[in-house]
Amino acid sequence: MTYQLYLAPNTYALTVQALLEELEVAHELHWVEIFQETPDPDLLAVSPHLRVPALKGNGMVMVETGAIALYLAERHGDGALLIPPCDPGRPLFLQWLHYFATTLQPDVLIQFHPEVYAEDRPTQARIMKASMRRLAGVFDVLNDALADGPYFFGERLTVLDFLFGMQATWPEIYPRPIESYPNLYRHQKAMLARPSVRRTLDIHIARKHDNGETMELALPM
Ligand SMILES: N[C@@H](CCC(=O)N[C@@H](CS)C(=O)NCC(=O)O)C(=O)O
């Protein structure tokens, strides 16, 4: 069985792709267009909210990065990337899993697409500024959470590291350079050293390049 990953360059699909690579699970990339007035029919067929990523395989189609990440880690790799229910670390595992999706992600999305929330540029700029202030607080919290790093659970790599680490490659989301957050910096360096992450980023950098765009990373590979 080969999964089909529906993705667009340099989006949250990075996380799922890097996990598929890390878990060495067979997959094919299905590039789609997002933010289209007329929805891309291929995307519409798998993603009711017209967002990426979407994953198809094993008789199912699903969206939502966090849910897909959990599903893949439960189904592949003998649970190596999970903190199981009986583990004392489980409460924090759940906490960060949801923190990324519900506290971090909305403000990250605003930095890229303020036009979704306001039509006029001055309002967009105000929303981005307010959202960046929220991100400043979030990154302080995450920097503290990674004090015993390099990963969220010390030396133990989990899906959390992909859920955070792939979006942490985006320079646009930081109120100040990543180098000034010692634990975020260490985490990002550890993630960029992983072949799964490098393979994934290389593909997205090349894709952007083919589209005539450049893809900057918060920390160069
Ligand atoms: N909560 C979703 C968010 C996915 C999302 O917003 N993806 C962006 C790209 S990073 C997208 O497809 N946006 C298109 C749109 O908002 O129409 C997840 O984590 O998968």
The ligand as an SDF file (V2000), in Angstrom:
LIG
                    3D

 20 19  0  0  0  0  0  0  0  0999 V2000
   -5.4940   22.9080   10.7110 N   0  0  0  0  0  0  0  0  0  0  0  0
   -5.0190   22.5370    9.3980 C   0  0  0  0  0  0  0  0  0  0  0  0
   -4.5570   23.7860    8.6780 C   0  0  0  0  0  0  0  0  0  0  0  0
   -4.1260   23.4720    7.2760 C   0  0  0  0  0  0  0  0  0  0  0  0
   -3.8880   24.7750    6.4890 C   0  0  0  0  0  0  0  0  0  0  0  0
   -4.4410   25.8490    6.8200 O   0  0  0  0  0  0  0  0  0  0  0  0
   -3.0920   24.6520    5.4430 N   0  0  0  0  0  0  0  0  0  0  0  0
   -2.8370   25.8080    4.5900 C   0  0  0  0  0  0  0  0  0  0  0  0
   -1.4680   25.7320    3.9710 C   0  0  0  0  0  0  0  0  0  0  0  0
   -0.2250   25.7900    5.2330 S   0  0  0  0  0  0  0  0  0  0  0  0
   -3.8420   25.8000    3.4630 C   0  0  0  0  0  0  0  0  0  0  0  0
   -4.0170   24.8020    2.8110 O   0  0  0  0  0  0  0  0  0  0  0  0
   -4.5110   26.9390    3.2490 N   0  0  0  0  0  0  0  0  0  0  0  0
   -5.4550   27.0870    2.1920 C   0  0  0  0  0  0  0  0  0  0  0  0
   -6.6660   27.8860    2.6430 C   0  0  0  0  0  0  0  0  0  0  0  0
   -6.7020   28.3570    3.7810 O   0  0  0  0  0  0  0  0  0  0  0  0
   -7.5720   27.9990    1.8060 O   0  0  0  0  0  0  0  0  0  0  0  0
   -3.8830   21.5210    9.5250 C   0  0  0  0  0  0  0  0  0  0  0  0
   -3.1310   21.5720   10.5020 O   0  0  0  0  0  0  0  0  0  0  0  0
   -3.7600   20.6650    8.6430 O   0  0  0  0  0  0  0  0  0  0  0  0
  1  2  1  0
  2  3  1  0
  2 18  1  0
  3  4  1  0
  4  5  1  0
  5  6  2  0
  5  7  1  0
  7  8  1  0
  8  9  1  0
  8 11  1  0
  9 10  1  0
 11 12  2  0
 11 13  1  0
 13 14  1  0
 14 15  1  0
 15 16  2  0
 15 17  1  0
 18 19  2  0
 18 20  1  0
M  END
$$$$
